[in-house]
């Protein structure tokens, strides 16, 4: 297939077949938008070496990848985390199937005004603009260069939504109110500015993540004094919302087994994030953001023991052999994971769609089954 329209049509057909695209309107948008024009360059890691490879239109496989149902990193750079300092993806365009699933979940209708948080490449804005028209689509991104590139590429395709370089946490008050807000980056709490800028009866779809993987998409409906709704049944994740003013770097705790308490664990899940709901419950129970990683086996070079770290200096390390745990610092991280798994079992092993979120001006909380039920957890800005 040499014509991009054939590739776009094949992508739409694939999304329909996989149950990620149902409506005629969004299918027409996927078929009409040339994704390659909005993603002229992307980066992917060599699975053998981990090196980042640059892909563009000169690569024979470029078009197959661009029109596949896959996320693509569009910007890379150095970042420090629990693993140390490494080159990582800083910005990406999500899988088209996730985009269409979210757009359909928002129940967007003709005449709706939609604000997108996280312009990125502009592909999602293009889908929205094809569906709604220029004057109904607004999008913000913290990266001024990304916004400029997206604006130029969209204009070349005949799309002229309102794009603004701004901190997405503040929304876009000058064009409010909106019928729908779609957030394509993750946030630890829902900014009240988004609520204020949503019409009563309108919807917000965001990715609530307390730490890496600890959370999910949640759809919230606006009432006069709050927004409230349930988490999506299927897990999904986005890169974190990048603040307008970067926070100070925090020193990672030094893991020294000689200065840690040693014990065993009965938990048979070495990687606690493999159970996403229990991992979310663990993060809800502690006041500090949890990071994680693997040690590297010096003999095989493969991932070895698991470690967790937090910004209050706490850490733990769990050996894949015999369930050995080393734990230190003010927050017992592995104990929080064990307690979360125990609680998850006691609650009947709930799936994501039994959980919901309520946001008011002065507090936010996650709940199980009903907002005023017996089981709820307050959200707070993590240390």
C-alpha angles and dihedrals in degrees: 000000000000097000114082090218089065090051093048090049090050089051091052090049091050092051091050091050091051093049094246096112125043111147125087092223096056092042088056090050093052090049093048102047118082101218092189091063090057096041104042092155133027138165132227134177123247103242091216101048105016090232117146115245124201115225126194140150092292090066111095091221096044098100093045090055096043092053095043122101093256140113117249128203110230100178131031134185145143119298134173121222142137088304094056123247119334143149107266139167111276100180133018145172111239127234109283089232092060091048094052092044090054094044091052092046088058091060092221114195135192111286096022118140109224129194118200119200107208115032096191110159093349094243094122090045088052091054090049093047093049088053100041109018132247100288095055099053126080127173136180134193132175092225107084093193092053091051092049093049093046091049092052094046093046091049090052087057092048096257119127111175119159108271122184132181103227145122104284092212088074094050115209106292097175091070099035146157104069132188092213136019118195118190117201096186132060126258131189092219132010112260110239088220088071091054092049090051094051120089116241105270091026127123137238120196114192141157108243109201122168090186136340108326091347100124143017147224114302128189114212128191120210120236123172095273106023150002120242139172150124134281119255115263092232122060119240134165142203135189114270122272106261112227124232089236112041115228121241116273112259122218112244116232117258110240109221114166091198090066097044135088111252125212143137130259131215092204106114095199108090093183103050094191088068085082098054097188094050090046089054091050090050092054091046089058099056130061097224133069113256121220125187144193146148134262114231121243105239092212101046102021088227127126111283131172121011122239133190125200136183136196093247089069097262122135143163136192125203122199119220087220120079094341096275116175130195113192133178141161136052095298116059096219101182091045087056090053092049092048091049093054090048091050092047091055092047091052091056098264094283121206123224096270093064089065127079142176133227122195124191130165093267106030147016128204141178116225139188118233097332134026093236097038131119097271122062138138126205119232119224136169104272121235 
